[in-house]
Each structure stands twice: as C-alpha cells, then as structure tokens.
C-alpha cells in the first residue's frame, strides 16, 4: 500500500511521474520551487492554522502539483513528505546548492559586515548557493554568510551523535526540523543529514532503518510508539520530547520509566545503523 505521506496525489490528480504506478483519474506535469525563507512550514491543509507536518529549510526543493489562494500542494524533494506550503516562501528560480550551513544556526547579513542588519537566521542543513566572496563573507541570494559557518555541499560530519548533541536545549516543535524548534524524528533526520546520510521524516519510517539489536551502544536508535531517541552512550539518550519541551540528554531508564507511567509502554525497537 502506498504511503499517502510520500505520494504526490490529491483528489484523483497525481504527478505525471506516477502514471502507471499510482491509480489516478488524471496525471499532470509538476513544477519545481525552492524555499527562500529560513524555514517554511509544510502543513496538512492550506491554512496557517493547519497542523505542521514537516518543514522546508532554505534552499530545499519542493515539487508542486497545484497552487491556489497562496498555497502550493506538493512534495518536499529532500525527504519526500507531501503537504501544503505558502507560496510566499517559494521561488521558481531554482539554483544548485554549493554549500550547506554547518553551524547550529547562523545569520545572513545585508552586506559583508557583522555590524550589518541580519536578513535572516538559518539553521543547520540549509542549502546555500554561493555567488561570490568578499573576505570571510560568502554572498548568496539570502545575504552574506560568514564562511566559517558553511561547508561545501559534499562535506559530511563524521559523527551524527555529536551533531545531535549540539541541539541540546533547542525547543520542541511538532513537525519542526530547524534549530529553533524540532521534534524527535526531526532531530534524528537533521543529525543524519549533516553526516551525509539519507533519513526519512517520521519515527515509524526511521524504525525501518538499520538492524535490530539487543545490547545497546552509542549511536543506536531507540523507538517507542511515535517517538525516537539516539543513544549517546551505553546508558543515556538524546531526544527532542514534549515532556521537557526541548532536546535533552537523560538516562534511558528514566525515559522508559516515565513513558510506562504515562501509558506509553516499553520501547518497541532498538536499531543499529
């Protein structure tokens, strides 16, 4: 059965690329857009009050099936999630990224000076297209970034656990992937992206990665129903959770006991990548 979260289909209309794969009454050509804001909400319905399912970070592509009343319905190309994004945060002028933000978050400036007004605050894994350089500043369509906060697009972090730990203290945000707020699976996804790994969006999808294990070690993933955490040692986890409303490190035994007490049950899987 096709996963509706990952299938570019709505009201019987599907992307032409799905013809012969997905049953539909008609198939149409899509158009590609690119995120032009630090983080654009991908929502369940075309309304600012609708549930946020995911986010597009700056520079990420969005394949649009339909647009109406200021909203685009389409699919995030990086993780495949389908939903609605406000068109004010998208452009048709797509560019190939040359760099990615590797700092947890960084400002872009209106001119190449740290004293200049910022044009936006950008999170780790935002995709940047360099247009030039002046001293330590890299020119982009969004403004001027400090070179030290960017890395070439193909340069990966060696340790996704260390990346995840850098998010400690970040607020919890349902559907979030940015350093200003993210959820449990968003934290895993961001850590994996920074380390050069593909990663699906939701925890149930992530539970299909890797292999099952019985004895835990650093780097393993722990799953509950609707939740995921990363082992940072043989005993402790890092996770974004709604109890603390933040990314925290805590003993796995404490998290298990708390979840059981709230009726969430024991972990459902332990996976090693």
KOLPAVEX-832941 format. One line per 2 residues: number of its first residue (from 0); their letters; for each residue x negated, y negated, z negated of C-alpha. Coordinates in nm, 2 decimals, decimal comma, always signed. Layout:
BEGIN
NUM> A> X:Y:Z ~ ...;
This chain:
BEGIN
0> XX> +0,00:+0,00:+0,00 ~ -0,13:-0,35:+0,09;
2> XX> -0,21:-0,58:-0,19 ~ +0,00:-0,90:-0,15;
4> XX> -0,26:-1,09:-0,33 ~ -0,50:-1,02:-0,04;
6> XX> -0,27:-1,01:+0,26 ~ -0,21:-1,32:+0,47;
8> XX> +0,16:-1,26:+0,52 ~ +0,46:-1,47:+0,43;
10> XX> +0,83:-1,44:+0,52 ~ +0,76:-1,19:+0,80;
12> XX> +0,48:-1,40:+0,96 ~ +0,13:-1,27:+0,94;
14> XX> -0,21:-1,38:+1,07 ~ -0,28:-1,25:+1,42;
16> XX> -0,58:-1,07:+1,30 ~ -0,34:-0,84:+1,11;
18> XX> -0,14:-0,73:+1,42 ~ -0,13:-0,35:+1,43;
20> XX> -0,24:-0,34:+1,06 ~ +0,04:-0,52:+0,87;
22> XX> +0,41:-0,49:+0,97 ~ +0,55:-0,84:+1,05;
24> XX> +0,81:-1,00:+1,27 ~ +0,55:-1,22:+1,43;
26> XX> +0,18:-1,29:+1,43 ~ +0,03:-1,63:+1,47;
28> XX> -0,32:-1,79:+1,50 ~ -0,46:-1,93:+1,19;
30> XX> -0,68:-2,24:+1,14 ~ -0,98:-2,28:+0,91;
32> XX> -1,01:-2,55:+0,65 ~ -1,28:-2,63:+0,39;
34> XX> -1,25:-2,76:+0,04 ~ -1,35:-3,12:+0,00;
36> XX> -1,28:-3,16:-0,38 ~ -1,48:-3,02:-0,67;
38> XX> -1,21:-2,76:-0,74 ~ -0,88:-2,71:-0,56;
40> XX> -0,60:-2,51:-0,73 ~ -0,47:-2,21:-0,53;
42> XX> -0,11:-2,18:-0,65 ~ +0,17:-1,92:-0,64;
44> XX> +0,41:-2,17:-0,49 ~ +0,39:-2,51:-0,31;
46> XX> +0,42:-2,72:-0,62 ~ +0,17:-2,88:-0,86;
48> XX> +0,37:-2,72:-1,14 ~ +0,33:-2,36:-1,00;
50> XX> +0,10:-2,11:-1,16 ~ -0,26:-2,14:-1,07;
52> XX> -0,38:-1,81:-0,93 ~ -0,73:-1,90:-0,82;
54> XX> -0,94:-2,20:-0,72 ~ -1,14:-2,31:-0,42;
56> XX> -1,47:-2,46:-0,51 ~ -1,62:-2,74:-0,30;
58> XX> -1,73:-2,62:+0,04 ~ -1,54:-2,29:+0,04;
60> XX> -1,33:-2,19:+0,34 ~ -0,95:-2,15:+0,34;
62> XX> -0,78:-1,97:+0,63 ~ -0,44:-2,15:+0,68;
64> XX> -0,13:-1,97:+0,81 ~ +0,11:-2,26:+0,77;
66> XX> +0,13:-2,62:+0,65 ~ +0,43:-2,81:+0,53;
68> XX> +0,50:-3,10:+0,29 ~ +0,14:-3,15:+0,19;
70> XX> +0,07:-2,78:+0,12 ~ -0,12:-2,52:+0,31;
72> XX> -0,04:-2,15:+0,27 ~ -0,34:-1,93:+0,34;
74> XX> -0,63:-1,72:+0,22 ~ -0,95:-1,80:+0,04;
76> XX> -1,23:-1,66:+0,25 ~ -1,47:-1,60:-0,03;
78> XX> -1,25:-1,37:-0,25 ~ -0,96:-1,31:-0,02;
80> XX> -0,69:-1,45:-0,25 ~ -0,37:-1,58:-0,09;
82> XX> -0,17:-1,88:-0,21 ~ -0,09:-2,25:-0,16;
84> XX> -0,34:-2,53:-0,17 ~ -0,27:-2,90:-0,14;
86> XX> -0,39:-3,03:+0,19 ~ -0,54:-3,34:+0,04;
88> XX> -0,82:-3,12:-0,09 ~ -0,89:-2,97:+0,25;
90> XX> -1,05:-3,08:+0,58 ~ -1,06:-2,94:+0,93;
92> XX> -1,43:-3,04:+0,98 ~ -1,59:-2,72:+0,85;
94> XX> -1,97:-2,70:+0,81 ~ -2,20:-2,42:+0,73;
96> XX> -2,35:-2,45:+0,38 ~ -2,72:-2,47:+0,34;
98> XX> -2,73:-2,48:-0,05 ~ -2,53:-2,39:-0,35;
100> XX> -2,50:-2,56:-0,69 ~ -2,70:-2,35:-0,94;
102> XX> -2,67:-2,58:-1,24 ~ -2,37:-2,50:-1,45;
104> XX> -2,23:-2,83:-1,33 ~ -2,38:-3,14:-1,17;
106> XX> -2,28:-3,49:-1,04 ~ -2,29:-3,61:-0,69;
108> XX> -2,38:-3,99:-0,67 ~ -2,26:-4,25:-0,43;
110> XX> -2,62:-4,35:-0,35 ~ -2,95:-4,17:-0,42;
112> XX> -2,99:-4,30:-0,78 ~ -2,90:-4,16:-1,12;
114> XX> -2,77:-4,51:-1,21 ~ -2,51:-4,50:-0,92;
116> XX> -2,14:-4,42:-0,98 ~ -2,07:-4,04:-0,95;
118> XX> -1,85:-3,93:-0,67 ~ -1,76:-3,60:-0,84;
120> XX> -1,86:-3,33:-1,09 ~ -1,94:-3,00:-0,91;
122> XX> -1,96:-2,65:-1,06 ~ -2,20:-2,36:-1,01;
124> XX> -2,15:-2,18:-0,68 ~ -2,00:-2,48:-0,50;
126> XX> -2,13:-2,47:-0,14 ~ -2,33:-2,77:-0,02;
128> XX> -2,43:-2,88:+0,33 ~ -2,75:-3,09:+0,33;
130> XX> -2,75:-3,38:+0,57 ~ -3,08:-3,53:+0,47;
132> XX> -3,30:-3,61:+0,17 ~ -3,44:-3,92:+0,00;
134> XX> -3,69:-3,85:-0,28 ~ -3,53:-3,60:-0,52;
136> XX> -3,18:-3,66:-0,38 ~ -3,01:-3,44:-0,12;
138> XX> -2,75:-3,62:+0,10 ~ -2,42:-3,44:+0,16;
140> XX> -2,06:-3,53:+0,26 ~ -1,97:-3,54:-0,11;
142> XX> -2,26:-3,77:-0,20 ~ -2,62:-3,74:-0,32;
144> XX> -2,71:-3,44:-0,54 ~ -3,02:-3,40:-0,75;
146> XX> -3,24:-3,15:-0,57 ~ -3,32:-2,96:-0,89;
148> XX> -2,95:-2,86:-0,93 ~ -2,93:-2,70:-0,59;
150> XX> -3,09:-2,38:-0,44 ~ -3,09:-2,25:-0,08;
152> XX> -2,78:-2,06:+0,00 ~ -2,96:-1,72:+0,01;
154> XX> -3,14:-1,77:-0,32 ~ -2,98:-1,55:-0,59;
156> XX> -3,02:-1,54:-0,97 ~ -3,19:-1,22:-1,09;
158> XX> -2,96:-1,16:-1,39 ~ -2,58:-1,20:-1,39;
160> XX> -2,57:-1,15:-1,76 ~ -2,79:-1,45:-1,82;
162> XX> -2,57:-1,65:-1,58 ~ -2,25:-1,56:-1,77;
164> XX> -2,41:-1,67:-2,10 ~ -2,46:-2,01:-1,96;
166> XX> -2,09:-2,06:-1,95 ~ -2,05:-2,01:-2,33;
168> XX> -1,84:-2,30:-2,47 ~ -1,66:-2,36:-2,14;
170> XX> -1,28:-2,39:-2,19 ~ -1,05:-2,11:-2,10;
172> XX> -0,83:-2,19:-1,79 ~ -0,59:-1,95:-1,63;
174> XX> -0,69:-1,89:-1,27 ~ -1,00:-2,11:-1,31;
176> XX> -1,34:-2,05:-1,16 ~ -1,51:-2,38:-1,24;
178> XX> -1,75:-2,46:-1,53 ~ -1,49:-2,70:-1,67;
180> XX> -1,25:-2,41:-1,72 ~ -1,23:-2,05:-1,61;
182> XX> -1,06:-1,72:-1,71 ~ -1,21:-1,38:-1,79;
184> XX> -1,23:-1,25:-1,43 ~ -1,34:-1,59:-1,31;
186> XX> -1,64:-1,57:-1,54 ~ -1,74:-1,23:-1,41;
188> XX> -1,69:-1,35:-1,05 ~ -1,90:-1,67:-1,10;
190> XX> -2,18:-1,47:-1,26 ~ -2,18:-1,22:-0,98;
192> XX> -2,17:-1,48:-0,70 ~ -2,47:-1,66:-0,85;
194> XX> -2,66:-1,34:-0,85 ~ -2,58:-1,27:-0,48;
196> XX> -2,31:-1,01:-0,54 ~ -1,96:-1,00:-0,39;
198> XX> -1,68:-0,98:-0,65 ~ -1,30:-0,96:-0,63;
200> XX> -1,09:-1,21:-0,82 ~ -0,88:-1,02:-1,07;
202> XX> -0,98:-0,79:-1,35 ~ -0,79:-0,49:-1,22;
204> XX> -0,97:-0,53:-0,88 ~ -1,31:-0,56:-1,06;
206> XX> -1,24:-0,24:-1,25 ~ -1,29:-0,05:-0,92;
208> XX> -1,65:-0,17:-0,91 ~ -1,94:+0,04:-1,02;
210> XX> -1,92:+0,38:-1,20 ~ -1,77:+0,48:-1,53;
212> XX> -2,00:+0,51:-1,83 ~ -1,96:+0,64:-2,19;
214> XX> -2,26:+0,48:-2,36 ~ -2,27:+0,10:-2,32;
216> XX> -2,57:-0,11:-2,24 ~ -2,64:-0,47:-2,14;
218> XX> -2,47:-0,56:-1,81 ~ -2,18:-0,31:-1,83;
220> XX> -1,82:-0,43:-1,79 ~ -1,55:-0,36:-2,05;
222> XX> -1,19:-0,37:-1,94 ~ -0,86:-0,39:-2,12;
224> XX> -0,52:-0,43:-1,95 ~ -0,55:-0,77:-1,78;
226> XX> -0,89:-0,85:-1,93 ~ -1,26:-0,80:-1,87;
228> XX> -1,59:-0,88:-2,06 ~ -1,96:-0,84:-1,99;
230> XX> -2,19:-0,66:-2,23 ~ -2,48:-0,90:-2,33;
232> XX> -2,64:-0,63:-2,55 ~ -2,56:-0,28:-2,66;
234> XX> -2,31:-0,43:-2,91 ~ -2,20:-0,77:-2,80;
236> XX> -1,99:-0,91:-2,52 ~ -1,94:-1,24:-2,34;
238> XX> -1,59:-1,32:-2,22 ~ -1,35:-1,61:-2,15;
240> XX> -1,05:-1,54:-2,36 ~ -0,73:-1,71:-2,48;
242> XX> -0,79:-1,63:-2,84 ~ -1,08:-1,87:-2,86;
244> XX> -0,97:-2,07:-2,56 ~ -1,33:-2,06:-2,45;
246> XX> -1,61:-1,84:-2,33 ~ -1,77:-1,68:-2,64;
248> XX> -2,01:-1,41:-2,74 ~ -1,89:-1,18:-3,01;
250> XX> -1,93:-0,82:-3,12 ~ -1,73:-0,57:-2,90;
252> XX> -1,60:-0,40:-3,21 ~ -1,44:-0,73:-3,33;
254> XX> -1,28:-0,78:-2,99 ~ -1,14:-0,43:-2,98;
256> XX> -1,00:-0,45:-3,34 ~ -0,83:-0,79:-3,26;
258> XX> -0,68:-0,66:-2,94 ~ -0,55:-0,35:-3,10;
260> XX> -0,40:-0,56:-3,38 ~ -0,22:-0,77:-3,12;
262> XX> -0,08:-0,47:-2,95 ~ -0,32:-0,48:-2,65;
264> XX> -0,46:-0,13:-2,71 ~ -0,81:+0,01:-2,67;
266> XX> -1,03:-0,07:-2,37 ~ -0,91:+0,10:-2,06;
268> XX> -1,25:+0,14:-1,88 ~ -1,62:+0,09:-1,91;
270> XX> -1,81:+0,04:-1,58 ~ -2,17:+0,01:-1,48;
272> X> -2,28:-0,18:-1,17;
